Amino acid sequence: MKNSKECLNEKAYQYRKRFLEIFTRLGFGHLTSAFSWAEVATVLFHEFYVKGTDHLFVSKGHGIGILFPIFEELGFFTESQVDDMIRIGGSNEEIKKLVIPGFDFYGGSLGIGIGMAAGYAKGEKLSGKKSRVYCVVGDAECYEGAVWEALNFAGFQKLDNLIVLVDRNQLGCSDFTEHMLALEPLDKKWSAFNWDVQVIDGHNVEDIYNAVKIAIEKKNGMPQCIIANTVKGKGLDYVTGRPLMHGYVPQGTDIDKAFNELQFFGCK
């Protein structure tokens, strides 16, 4: 690894903290969805991302907020640009000028990002390019039929330049995934579509690094899926494991509570 696990853990903590600064000032956001993949995003951009070559599709658009602190640190845009572009009524002029290398899509409707990523990966192969295409998918998002159509396409097309990371935090907007519509055995379902699948701890930076490294190095004609077991809202105990916290962002007295209770994982 280019960075120590202590360094990566520290970065993930600082990104959660910066998320709180940005979105509590803004007054809205999706804290729990952002926090659940903080370590995944940290490892991707600090260990594997190659500027001008790699591409990222964030299909679970509600979790996009954790990337703003990362992109600030990487110099893709400034703090003032972030503050302006995400506020209601903010100027779009700065956004139009921004070119964020490797960041190709985020948003909804849920389920369409992985199809776009698969299509892009196919295009890169046809062009003879050696780029990698990453896609981050939510677990409740896997209820969408479009996800399984994309899985079928990618498996059939042997898109081994496509790496999908499933944020398996067990919670949708309103309830636990296994209460609403059971997804398990999720790994076997992906495997059935001719994907190579790994299941990891999505908050362990070493596990994430090793899984992505394996996925990159495998050249078996299969797209790669990494199911990252995570905790929705990881870092703030009072919001974890609770349905109906999907659109939560601290307000009022909860702001100080969030900053005071934000947890650091790993050795300092």
Beta strands, then each sheet from edge to edge (+ up, - down):
strand 1: 55-58
strand 2: 103-106
strand 3: 133-138
strand 4: 162-168
strand 5: 196-201
strand 6: 224-229
sheet 1: 2+ 1+ 3+ 4+ 6+ 5+
end
